Amino acid sequence: MSFPLPKPIAIYMDSLNTNDNLVIDECIAKDAHVHDIGENNHFNGIEAIRKWRGDSNDEFKLISKITKVEDKHGIVIVTSLTSGNFPGSPQLFYYFFTVADNLITNIEIVPGEENVIL
């Protein structure tokens, strides 16, 4: 990693592997927004985000390994190799995080188009 993860982003990314939705309250702002570009879904507010995360992990059994972290003008970009029960697994994902007052206020999740060969 080229840039240390801010604490709320570290909590969020760790929760992908533990499926611990209770920690969402520790890292996500109450009025946060998530745009899952691969699924073309928007989730507004902590309750909707918590439900979406729980449903996603239950369905897909996600395991995420961070491969790169960058800070571009205050937006933290996390590159993750994610595997699970979904077509194309494993897949690169790019998470674009905005943080304010030590909470995540916005996440854009973009699936990578690169081929991943293990």
N, C-alpha and C positions, 0 to 999 in steps of 0.2 A: 504494500500500500504506500502510495506516495504522499498521503495526507491523512492525519489521524481523524477518525470518525468522531463527530460531535456525539455526546452522550445520548441524546434522544434517537439519533439514527442508529447507533450501536444497539440500543435496546430493541428498536424495530427490527433490524436485520437479524439479531439473535432470536427474536420471537418467531421468525420464519421456520427455524429449525426445531424449536421447542413446542410450537403450536400453542403458546401461552398467550391467549388473548387478553388476560387480565392486565398484562403490562402495557397494553395500548393506552390506558389512562395516564401512564407515566411519560409517554413520549409524543402523543398526538394532541393537538389543540382541539378544543370542543367544536370549533367551527371549521376544522380542516377539510381539505378536498383531496380526493384521490382520483386520478384518471388512469385507468388500466387500458392503455391503447390497444393492446393485443386482443382484448375482449370487447373493446369499444364501450366500456362502462365508466360511469362517473359515480362516485360515492361522496356524499356531503354530510359532514358531521360525524362525531366520534361513534355514535351508536351504529350508523350505517357502515362505517369503516370496520368496527369490531365484528359485526355480523359477516361482512364480506370476507374478512381475513379468516374467521373461523370456518366458514363454508369452503373457502379455497383450500385451506390446509386439510380439512376433512376429506375433500374430494380428491385432491391431487397429491397429498402426502409429500409436500415440498421439502427439499433439502437444498440449501443455498450456500455457496462458497464464494466469498468476496474475492475478486481477483485484482481490483483496482479502485482507488478512491481519488477523486480530484475535486478541487474547489475552483469554480469558474464564476467569478463575479458574485460570490455569495450563494451560488447554487452548488450544492454538493452532489456530485455525480458518482454513484456507486455502480460498478460493473460486477455482475454476479453470474456465476455458472450455476444454474438451477436444474435440478433433476426431480423427477417425480412421475406420477401417473398421468402424463399428458403427451399428446403427439409431438414428436420432435425432441423429446427429452434425450440428453441434456440440452439446455438452451441458454444462450447468453441473454441476460436482461440488463437494461440500463435503468437505474432509478435516479430520477432528478428530484432532490429534496430541497425544500425551502424551510428554514427554521427561523422562528422568532420567539423571543422570551423563553428560550430553552425548550420549545415544543415544535414539532413538525406541523407546519401549516399547509403544506402542499406536497404531493408526490405525483410525479408522472412516471409511469412504468412503461418502458418501450422494449419490446422484444427485439433482440439482435437478428440481423439477417445473415450473419456469418455462419458458416458451417462449423460445427463443433465435432471434432474427432477425438475420441479418447483412446 
